[in-house]
Amino acid sequence: MPVDRRQQVIEAAAKSFALFGYKATTMEQVAKIASVGKGTIYTFFSNKEELFDEILRSVIRDMKRIAEQEVNPHEPFFENLHRSLDSLLEFRSEHELLIKLGQEVRDFGTPQAKDAMNKIEGAILNYLQLQVLRALERGEIRSMDPKIVSFVLLKLYIALTSDWNKLFDPLGKEEIKEFTRAFLAQGLAG
């Protein structure tokens, strides 16, 4: 079976970006990890940014697939919401590249890392917006701007699953689920 050099380069680049971050990754490192000449990389990608974007698109595709696996069209909006957000935030907190990019944003403010993290958050918001639109169509929630609702849902969930833990004992998944439902259902229920 022939070696897929393009895929070999992508996998090596993903490893390099996860280990060293965007700023410190070089095409030389990627070539070394992939065991190819630097010129091989340039046959597929014109620069580091293009290679990074390819990897980021792949991460976003993975996130969408993972979230969609959690949706059961026969279950209520809030049940699907919790499972989807749990899986997305777990993926984000465990994915080595996303962890490294988050550190790079905090430590150095690298513009490309910031942009990447914004794209990840944008993908999550777009996904949530689709879920909110489905709930609106099914009459499960009151008519409100899906973009705003999605933003509030994501920020509330991050606040309860991550930010809360910096000051207080972590909440369990069921506590977060019940609080989110009680807090939002009164304002969103149709």
C-alpha positions as CSV (number, residue, x, y, z in Angstrom):
1,M,0.0,0.0,0.0
2,P,1.5,3.4,-1.0
3,V,2.4,5.9,1.7
4,D,0.1,8.9,1.7
5,R,2.7,11.7,2.0
6,R,0.1,14.4,2.4
7,Q,-1.5,12.6,5.3
8,Q,1.9,11.9,6.8
9,V,2.7,15.6,6.7
10,I,-0.6,16.6,8.2
11,E,-0.1,14.1,11.1
12,A,3.4,15.3,11.7
13,A,2.3,18.9,11.7
14,A,-0.5,18.2,14.1
15,K,2.0,16.6,16.4
16,S,4.4,19.5,16.1
17,F,1.7,22.2,16.7
18,A,0.5,20.2,19.8
19,L,4.0,19.9,21.2
20,F,5.4,23.3,20.4
21,G,2.4,25.5,19.6
22,Y,1.9,27.6,16.5
23,K,4.6,30.1,17.0
24,A,7.4,27.6,17.7
25,T,6.5,25.1,15.0
26,T,8.7,25.3,11.9
27,M,8.4,23.6,8.5
28,E,11.8,22.0,9.3
29,Q,10.4,20.4,12.5
30,V,7.3,19.1,10.6
31,A,9.6,17.6,7.8
32,K,11.7,15.9,10.5
33,I,8.8,14.4,12.3
34,A,7.2,13.3,9.0
35,S,10.5,11.9,7.8
36,V,10.2,13.8,4.5
37,G,12.2,16.6,2.9
38,K,11.0,20.1,3.5
39,G,10.2,20.4,-0.2
40,T,7.6,17.5,0.1
41,I,5.6,19.7,2.5
42,Y,5.5,22.5,-0.1
43,T,4.1,20.2,-2.7
44,F,0.9,20.1,-0.6
45,F,0.9,23.3,1.4
46,S,2.3,26.7,0.4
47,N,3.1,27.8,3.9
48,K,2.7,27.0,7.6
49,E,-0.6,28.9,7.8
50,E,-2.2,26.8,5.1
51,L,-1.0,23.6,6.8
52,F,-2.3,24.9,10.2
53,D,-5.7,25.7,8.7
54,E,-6.0,22.2,7.3
55,I,-5.4,20.8,10.7
56,L,-7.9,23.2,12.3
57,R,-10.6,22.3,9.8
58,S,-10.0,18.6,10.7
59,V,-10.4,19.4,14.4
60,I,-13.6,21.3,13.8
61,R,-15.0,18.4,11.7
62,D,-14.1,16.0,14.5
63,M,-15.9,18.2,17.0
64,K,-19.1,18.4,14.9
65,R,-19.1,14.6,14.5
66,I,-18.7,14.1,18.2
67,A,-21.4,16.6,19.1
68,E,-23.8,15.1,16.5
69,Q,-23.4,11.6,18.0
70,E,-24.9,12.9,21.2
71,V,-28.1,14.3,19.6
72,N,-31.1,12.1,19.8
73,P,-33.9,13.7,17.7
74,H,-36.5,12.1,20.0
75,E,-35.2,13.7,23.2
76,P,-35.9,17.2,24.4
77,F,-33.6,20.1,23.6
78,F,-32.1,20.4,27.1
79,E,-31.1,16.7,27.2
80,N,-29.4,17.0,23.8
81,L,-27.8,20.3,24.8
82,H,-26.2,18.9,27.9
83,R,-24.8,15.8,26.2
84,S,-23.5,17.8,23.2
85,L,-21.9,20.5,25.3
86,D,-20.3,17.9,27.7
87,S,-18.8,16.1,24.7
88,L,-17.6,19.3,23.0
89,L,-16.0,20.8,26.2
90,E,-14.5,17.5,27.1
91,F,-13.0,17.2,23.6
92,R,-11.7,20.7,23.9
93,S,-10.1,20.2,27.3
94,E,-8.4,16.9,26.3
95,H,-7.3,17.6,22.7
96,E,-3.5,18.3,22.9
97,L,-3.5,20.9,20.1
98,L,-6.3,22.9,21.6
99,I,-4.7,22.7,25.1
100,K,-1.4,24.0,23.6
101,L,-3.1,26.7,21.6
102,G,-4.9,27.9,24.8
103,Q,-1.6,28.0,26.6
104,E,0.0,29.9,23.8
105,V,-2.8,32.5,23.8
106,R,-2.5,33.0,27.5
107,D,1.3,33.1,27.6
108,F,2.2,34.9,24.4
109,G,-1.0,36.1,22.8
110,T,0.1,34.7,19.4
111,P,-2.4,36.1,16.9
112,Q,-2.7,32.8,14.9
113,A,-3.4,30.9,18.1
114,K,-6.1,33.4,19.1
115,D,-7.6,33.2,15.7
116,A,-7.6,29.4,15.9
117,M,-9.3,29.4,19.3
118,N,-11.9,31.9,18.0
119,K,-12.6,29.6,15.1
120,I,-13.1,26.7,17.5
121,E,-15.5,28.7,19.6
122,G,-17.2,29.9,16.5
123,A,-17.7,26.3,15.3
124,I,-19.3,25.4,18.7
125,L,-21.5,28.5,18.5
126,N,-22.7,27.6,15.0
127,Y,-23.4,24.1,16.1
128,L,-25.4,25.3,19.1
129,Q,-27.3,27.8,16.9
130,L,-28.5,24.9,14.8
131,Q,-29.6,23.1,17.9
132,V,-31.5,26.2,19.1
133,L,-33.1,26.6,15.7
134,R,-34.3,22.9,15.8
135,A,-35.7,23.5,19.3
136,L,-37.5,26.7,18.0
137,E,-39.0,24.7,15.1
138,R,-40.2,22.0,17.5
139,G,-41.8,24.6,19.8
140,E,-39.5,23.6,22.7
141,I,-38.3,27.0,23.5
142,R,-39.6,30.6,23.2
143,S,-38.7,32.5,20.0
144,M,-35.5,34.4,20.7
145,D,-32.4,35.3,18.6
146,P,-30.6,31.9,18.2
147,K,-27.2,33.6,18.0
148,I,-27.6,35.3,21.3
149,V,-29.2,32.2,23.0
150,S,-26.2,30.0,21.7
151,F,-23.7,32.5,23.0
152,V,-25.3,32.6,26.5
153,L,-25.7,28.8,26.6
154,L,-22.0,28.3,25.8
155,K,-20.7,31.0,28.2
156,L,-23.0,29.7,31.0
157,Y,-21.8,26.2,30.5
158,I,-18.1,27.2,30.4
159,A,-18.6,29.3,33.5
160,L,-20.2,26.3,35.4
161,T,-17.8,23.6,34.2
162,S,-14.5,25.5,34.2
163,D,-14.5,29.0,35.7
164,W,-16.5,28.0,38.8
165,N,-13.8,25.5,39.7
166,K,-11.2,28.2,40.1
167,L,-13.1,29.6,43.1
168,F,-15.2,26.7,44.4
169,D,-15.5,23.0,44.6
170,P,-16.4,21.6,41.1
171,L,-20.0,20.9,40.4
172,G,-21.1,17.5,39.2
173,K,-22.5,17.0,35.7
174,E,-26.0,16.5,37.1
175,E,-25.8,19.7,39.2
176,I,-24.7,21.6,36.2
177,K,-27.5,20.1,34.1
178,E,-30.2,20.8,36.7
179,F,-29.0,24.4,37.3
180,T,-28.8,25.1,33.6
181,R,-32.3,23.7,33.0
182,A,-33.8,25.6,36.0
183,F,-32.0,28.8,35.1
184,L,-32.8,28.8,31.4
185,A,-36.0,26.9,31.1
186,Q,-38.0,29.6,32.8
187,G,-36.8,32.1,30.2
188,L,-36.6,29.8,27.1
189,A,-39.6,27.5,27.6
190,G,-42.4,28.2,25.1
